[in-house]
């Protein structure tokens, strides 16, 4: 056993070309390179280290690339407030016939199906993986070796009698990882690496009930980079007001605007494809910028059906090719002009400029049965 932080900080600045020599004795470990020397005191013996929990069963063999790529995409939408609702600080892994990932922070909800079919293990419930475990798994997957698993070896064995190897199946097999959980712990294994973590305990929100029915609603399709540019153009005005960015769309265009009583107002128009009636809805500026950052291609924003007032109070459903569906609470911004002809004052946002309706996830936990199918 070695003191982790002292060791990693020292190695962080050690050139990769250097040969590192470790010399242990009873109380210390000496680490030497050609130009450095580090002596670390052992904090204990290996036998003192707690044993790794071993969830029983074989669990599921899944496509590691898809799972590990999907999990970190959910983290920006998970809560960071450990005191308010610890269960939503992790990523929910819904173990069903098709694996589904979800995260929520009370103002936003993300849902993603990475295209992983599950068989051979117990399904019908949700395992909530801590956010730090998701980060560690991503690092290990990027840097660790991923040798062929048993199935890959069987594929290679098919060539012993003169058959030909299926290169496609072999390549997929090299990316498999094993996922085993027992409601209290979860273990991810691939190659020589095993990562075991406790699961967050509690009832994750019944998130599917908050997904609006948008098939017959109003929607706009716009290029992500163009929309981010427009949002950034009105960002200074919005930040001087209530941190609200208004989106208004009609045939052929999307208008992004902001108002601030002490500064003025800004408006940017960009090309768009509109389906259904015209619509206007407002969102938190920071959430819009965070969602759009780094995206290319087309982003679709949809609302539930209804009249103009219902749409303004509706949640927005954001989707982008290959990424999670994100449901965002609206900001309740006054749409009408004041009687004097000036802009009406914005309604008060929640603390720190975040959108209202904070009760989203708390209300969702009532009578929740994690194993039930979503309504």
C-alpha positions as CSV (number, residue, x, y, z in Angstrom):
1,X,0.0,0.0,0.0
2,X,1.2,3.5,-0.9
3,X,-0.2,7.0,-0.2
4,X,-2.1,7.6,-3.4
5,X,-2.1,11.4,-3.7
6,X,1.7,11.8,-3.0
7,X,2.5,9.0,-5.5
8,X,0.2,10.3,-8.4
9,X,1.3,13.9,-8.0
10,X,5.0,12.9,-8.2
11,X,4.4,10.6,-11.2
12,X,2.4,13.3,-13.0
13,X,5.6,15.3,-13.6
14,X,7.9,12.3,-14.3
15,X,8.8,12.1,-18.0
16,X,7.3,9.0,-19.6
17,X,10.7,8.0,-21.1
18,X,12.2,7.6,-17.6
19,X,12.7,4.1,-16.1
20,X,11.2,4.0,-12.7
21,X,12.6,1.6,-10.0
22,X,10.7,0.6,-6.9
23,X,12.6,-0.7,-3.9
24,X,10.3,-1.7,-1.0
25,X,11.4,-2.5,2.6
26,X,9.4,-3.0,5.8
27,X,8.3,0.6,6.3
28,X,9.0,2.4,3.1
29,X,9.1,2.3,-0.7
30,X,11.8,4.0,-2.6
31,X,11.0,5.2,-6.1
32,X,13.9,6.3,-8.3
33,X,14.5,7.6,-11.8
34,X,17.8,8.8,-13.3
35,X,17.1,12.3,-11.9
36,X,14.7,11.9,-9.0
37,X,14.3,10.1,-5.7
38,X,11.0,9.7,-3.8
39,X,10.7,7.8,-0.5
40,X,7.1,7.1,0.7
41,X,6.1,5.7,4.0
42,X,3.7,2.7,3.8
43,X,0.4,3.6,5.4
44,X,-0.4,-0.1,6.0
45,X,-0.1,-3.6,4.8
46,X,-1.9,-5.1,1.8
47,X,-3.8,-7.5,4.2
48,X,-5.3,-4.4,5.9
49,X,-7.0,-3.3,2.7
50,X,-10.7,-4.1,2.7
51,X,-11.8,-6.9,0.4
52,X,-13.5,-5.9,-2.9
53,X,-17.2,-6.8,-2.8
54,X,-18.1,-9.5,-5.3
55,X,-21.7,-9.3,-6.6
56,X,-22.8,-12.9,-7.3
57,X,-23.7,-14.2,-10.8
58,X,-22.5,-13.7,-14.3
59,X,-24.3,-10.4,-14.9
60,X,-24.3,-9.0,-18.4
61,X,-21.7,-8.9,-21.1
62,X,-22.2,-5.6,-22.9
63,X,-20.6,-3.5,-25.6
64,X,-18.1,-1.5,-23.5
65,X,-17.6,1.3,-26.1
66,X,-21.3,2.1,-26.2
67,X,-21.8,1.9,-22.4
68,X,-18.7,3.9,-21.5
69,X,-19.4,6.5,-24.2
70,X,-23.0,6.9,-23.0
71,X,-22.4,7.1,-19.2
72,X,-20.3,10.3,-19.2
73,X,-22.7,12.1,-21.5
74,X,-25.3,11.8,-18.7
75,X,-23.1,13.5,-16.0
76,X,-23.8,17.1,-17.0
77,X,-27.5,16.6,-16.2
78,X,-27.0,14.9,-12.8
79,X,-27.3,16.9,-9.6
80,X,-24.2,18.0,-7.8
81,X,-26.0,18.8,-4.5
82,X,-25.3,15.8,-2.2
83,X,-27.5,17.3,0.6
84,X,-30.6,17.9,-1.4
85,X,-31.2,14.5,-3.0
86,X,-28.2,12.2,-3.1
87,X,-30.0,9.7,-5.4
88,X,-29.9,12.1,-8.4
89,X,-26.2,12.7,-8.1
90,X,-25.6,9.5,-10.0
91,X,-26.5,8.0,-13.4
92,X,-29.5,5.6,-13.4
93,X,-28.9,2.4,-15.4
94,X,-32.3,0.9,-16.2
95,X,-31.7,-2.8,-16.6
96,X,-34.4,-3.9,-19.0
97,X,-34.5,-5.7,-22.3
98,X,-32.9,-2.6,-23.8
99,X,-30.5,-0.8,-21.4
100,X,-31.4,2.8,-20.7
101,X,-29.5,5.6,-19.0
102,X,-31.0,8.6,-17.2
103,X,-29.9,11.5,-15.0
104,X,-31.7,14.5,-13.6
105,X,-31.0,17.6,-11.5
106,X,-34.5,19.0,-10.8
107,X,-34.4,21.3,-13.8
108,X,-33.2,19.0,-16.6
109,X,-33.6,15.4,-17.4
110,X,-31.5,13.3,-19.8
111,X,-32.5,9.9,-21.2
112,X,-30.3,7.8,-23.5
113,X,-30.6,4.4,-25.0
114,X,-27.1,3.4,-26.2
115,X,-28.4,0.4,-28.2
116,X,-27.4,-2.4,-25.7
117,X,-29.6,-5.4,-25.5
118,X,-29.5,-7.3,-22.2
119,X,-30.0,-11.1,-21.7
120,X,-28.8,-13.7,-19.3
121,X,-29.2,-11.7,-16.0
122,X,-31.8,-10.2,-13.7
123,X,-33.6,-7.2,-15.3
124,X,-36.6,-5.0,-14.4
125,X,-34.9,-2.6,-12.0
126,X,-32.7,0.5,-11.8
127,X,-29.1,0.6,-10.6
128,X,-27.8,4.1,-9.8
129,X,-24.1,4.4,-10.4
130,X,-22.3,7.3,-8.5
131,X,-20.9,10.1,-10.7
132,X,-17.3,9.5,-9.5
133,X,-17.5,5.8,-10.5
134,X,-18.6,6.9,-14.0
135,X,-15.6,9.1,-14.3
136,X,-13.2,6.4,-13.1
137,X,-14.7,3.8,-15.5
138,X,-14.2,6.2,-18.4
139,X,-10.5,6.7,-17.6
140,X,-9.9,3.0,-17.1
141,X,-11.6,2.1,-20.4
142,X,-9.6,4.7,-22.3
143,X,-6.2,3.7,-20.9
144,X,-6.6,0.0,-20.0
145,X,-6.0,-3.0,-22.2
146,X,-9.2,-4.7,-23.6
147,X,-8.1,-8.2,-24.7
148,X,-10.5,-10.6,-26.3
149,X,-13.0,-12.3,-23.9
150,X,-14.0,-15.9,-23.9
151,X,-16.3,-15.5,-26.8
152,X,-13.5,-13.9,-28.9
153,X,-11.3,-16.9,-28.1
154,X,-14.0,-19.2,-29.3
155,X,-14.3,-17.2,-32.5
156,X,-10.6,-17.6,-33.1
157,X,-10.9,-21.3,-32.3
158,X,-13.2,-21.7,-35.2
159,X,-10.2,-21.4,-37.5
160,X,-8.3,-24.4,-36.2
161,X,-10.0,-26.7,-38.8
162,X,-9.3,-24.5,-41.8
163,X,-12.3,-22.1,-41.2
164,X,-12.0,-18.4,-41.6
165,X,-12.1,-15.9,-38.7
166,X,-15.0,-13.4,-38.6
167,X,-13.0,-10.2,-38.2
168,X,-16.1,-8.1,-37.5
169,X,-17.3,-10.4,-34.6
170,X,-13.7,-10.5,-33.3
171,X,-13.4,-6.7,-33.3
172,X,-16.7,-6.4,-31.4
173,X,-15.6,-9.0,-28.9
174,X,-12.5,-7.0,-28.0
175,X,-14.7,-4.2,-26.7
176,X,-16.9,-6.3,-24.4
177,X,-17.0,-5.7,-20.7
178,X,-18.8,-7.6,-17.9
179,X,-21.3,-5.8,-15.7
180,X,-22.5,-7.5,-12.5
181,X,-24.7,-5.9,-9.8
182,X,-26.6,-7.0,-6.8
183,X,-28.7,-3.9,-5.8
184,X,-26.0,-2.7,-3.5
185,X,-22.8,-3.0,-5.6
186,X,-21.8,-3.0,-9.2
187,X,-18.7,-4.4,-10.8
188,X,-17.3,-3.6,-14.3
189,X,-14.7,-6.0,-15.6
190,X,-12.6,-6.2,-18.7
191,X,-9.2,-7.7,-19.3
192,X,-7.2,-7.6,-16.1
193,X,-9.2,-4.6,-14.7
194,X,-12.2,-4.8,-12.3
195,X,-13.9,-1.7,-10.9
196,X,-16.3,-2.3,-8.1
197,X,-18.5,0.4,-6.6
198,X,-21.4,0.8,-4.1
199,X,-24.7,1.8,-5.7
200,X,-26.6,4.9,-4.6
201,X,-29.5,3.8,-2.5
202,X,-33.0,5.2,-2.7
203,X,-35.8,5.6,-5.3
204,X,-34.8,7.3,-8.5
205,X,-37.4,9.6,-9.9
206,X,-40.0,8.0,-12.2
207,X,-38.6,10.0,-15.0
208,X,-40.5,8.7,-17.9
209,X,-43.7,10.5,-16.7
210,X,-42.0,13.8,-17.3
211,X,-41.4,13.2,-21.0
212,X,-43.9,15.3,-22.9
213,X,-45.8,13.8,-25.8
214,X,-44.3,15.8,-28.7
215,X,-45.4,13.8,-31.8
216,X,-48.3,16.2,-32.4
217,X,-46.6,19.3,-30.8
218,X,-44.6,22.1,-32.2
219,X,-40.9,21.6,-33.2
220,X,-38.1,23.5,-34.8
221,X,-34.9,22.1,-36.4
222,X,-31.8,24.3,-36.5
223,X,-28.1,23.8,-36.9
224,X,-26.5,23.5,-33.5
225,X,-23.5,25.8,-34.2
226,X,-25.8,28.6,-35.6
227,X,-28.1,28.4,-32.5
228,X,-25.1,28.5,-30.1
229,X,-23.8,31.6,-32.0
230,X,-27.1,33.3,-31.7
231,X,-27.4,32.4,-28.0
232,X,-23.9,33.8,-27.3
233,X,-24.8,37.0,-29.1
234,X,-27.7,37.8,-26.7
235,X,-25.9,36.3,-23.7
236,X,-24.6,39.6,-22.3
237,X,-28.1,41.2,-22.3
238,X,-29.6,38.0,-20.9
239,X,-27.1,37.9,-18.1
240,X,-27.8,41.5,-17.1
241,X,-31.5,40.5,-16.8
242,X,-32.9,37.3,-15.4
243,X,-30.6,35.0,-17.4
244,X,-33.4,34.1,-19.7
245,X,-33.0,33.3,-23.5
246,X,-36.3,33.4,-25.4
247,X,-36.8,31.2,-28.5
248,X,-39.5,32.1,-30.9
249,X,-40.0,30.3,-34.2
250,X,-42.2,30.7,-37.2
251,X,-42.0,29.5,-40.8
252,X,-38.4,29.4,-41.9
253,X,-36.8,31.1,-39.0
254,X,-35.9,30.9,-35.3
255,X,-35.5,34.1,-33.3
256,X,-33.4,34.2,-30.2
257,X,-33.9,37.2,-27.9
258,X,-33.2,38.6,-24.4
259,X,-34.2,41.6,-22.4
260,X,-32.7,43.5,-19.5
261,X,-34.5,46.5,-17.9
262,X,-31.3,48.4,-17.2
263,X,-29.5,47.6,-20.5
264,X,-31.9,47.0,-23.4
265,X,-32.8,44.1,-25.6
266,X,-31.2,41.9,-28.3
267,X,-32.6,39.7,-31.0
268,X,-30.9,37.3,-33.5
269,X,-32.7,35.5,-36.3
270,X,-31.3,32.3,-37.9
271,X,-32.7,29.9,-40.6
272,X,-34.8,27.0,-39.3
273,X,-37.2,24.2,-40.3
274,X,-40.5,24.5,-38.5
275,X,-43.1,21.8,-38.0
276,X,-46.5,22.6,-36.6
277,X,-47.6,26.1,-35.4
278,X,-45.5,29.0,-34.4
279,X,-44.2,28.8,-30.8
280,X,-42.4,30.8,-28.2
281,X,-40.6,29.4,-25.1
282,X,-37.8,30.6,-22.8
283,X,-34.9,28.7,-21.2
284,X,-32.1,29.3,-18.8
285,X,-29.2,30.9,-20.7
286,X,-26.5,28.7,-19.1
287,X,-28.4,25.5,-19.7
288,X,-28.8,26.3,-23.4
289,X,-25.1,27.1,-23.8
290,X,-24.1,24.0,-22.0
291,X,-26.3,21.8,-24.1
292,X,-25.2,23.3,-27.4
293,X,-21.5,23.4,-26.7
294,X,-19.5,21.2,-29.0
295,X,-22.4,19.9,-31.0
296,X,-22.6,19.9,-34.8
297,X,-25.4,19.0,-37.2
298,X,-29.0,19.6,-36.5
299,X,-30.7,20.0,-33.1
300,X,-34.4,19.5,-32.7
301,X,-36.4,21.4,-30.1
302,X,-40.0,20.1,-29.5
303,X,-42.8,21.1,-27.2
304,X,-46.1,19.4,-26.1
305,X,-49.2,20.4,-28.1
306,X,-51.5,23.2,-26.8
307,X,-52.1,26.9,-27.2
308,X,-49.4,29.6,-27.0
309,X,-49.6,29.9,-23.3
310,X,-49.5,26.1,-22.7
311,X,-46.4,26.0,-25.0
312,X,-44.7,28.8,-23.0
313,X,-45.2,26.7,-19.8
314,X,-44.2,23.4,-21.5
315,X,-41.0,21.6,-21.1
316,X,-38.7,21.6,-24.1
317,X,-37.4,18.4,-25.5
318,X,-33.9,18.6,-27.1
319,X,-32.5,15.9,-29.3
320,X,-29.3,15.6,-31.3
321,X,-28.1,12.7,-33.4
322,X,-26.3,10.1,-31.4
323,X,-26.8,11.9,-28.0
324,X,-29.3,11.7,-25.1
325,X,-32.7,13.3,-25.3
326,X,-32.7,16.2,-22.9
327,X,-35.9,17.6,-21.3
328,X,-35.5,21.2,-20.0
329,X,-37.8,23.1,-17.7
330,X,-38.9,26.5,-19.2
331,X,-38.2,29.9,-17.7
332,X,-41.5,31.7,-17.0
333,X,-40.8,34.9,-18.8
334,X,-43.5,37.6,-19.4
335,X,-44.5,37.6,-23.1
336,X,-46.6,40.7,-23.2
337,X,-45.3,44.3,-23.4
338,X,-46.1,46.6,-20.4
339,X,-48.9,49.1,-20.7
340,X,-46.3,51.9,-21.1
341,X,-44.8,50.2,-24.2
342,X,-41.6,49.1,-22.5
343,X,-40.6,45.5,-22.0
344,X,-42.4,43.7,-19.1
345,X,-40.3,42.6,-16.2
346,X,-39.2,39.1,-16.1
347,X,-40.7,36.8,-13.5
348,X,-38.3,36.0,-10.6
349,X,-36.1,33.0,-11.4
350,X,-35.1,30.5,-8.7
351,X,-31.9,31.1,-6.7
352,X,-28.7,31.7,-8.6
353,X,-30.6,32.4,-11.8
354,X,-31.8,28.8,-12.3
355,X,-35.3,28.0,-13.6
356,X,-38.2,27.5,-11.4
357,X,-40.2,24.3,-10.8
358,X,-37.5,22.8,-8.6
359,X,-40.1,20.3,-7.3
360,X,-39.7,18.2,-10.5
361,X,-37.6,15.3,-9.1
362,X,-38.8,15.4,-5.5
363,X,-42.4,15.0,-6.6
364,X,-41.4,12.2,-8.9
365,X,-40.1,10.1,-6.1
366,X,-43.5,9.6,-4.5
367,X,-44.8,6.1,-4.8
368,X,-41.9,5.3,-7.2
369,X,-41.4,1.6,-8.0
370,X,-38.0,1.4,-9.8
371,X,-38.8,-1.9,-11.4
372,X,-42.1,-0.7,-12.9
373,X,-42.3,0.1,-16.6
374,X,-42.4,3.8,-17.4
375,X,-45.9,5.1,-18.0
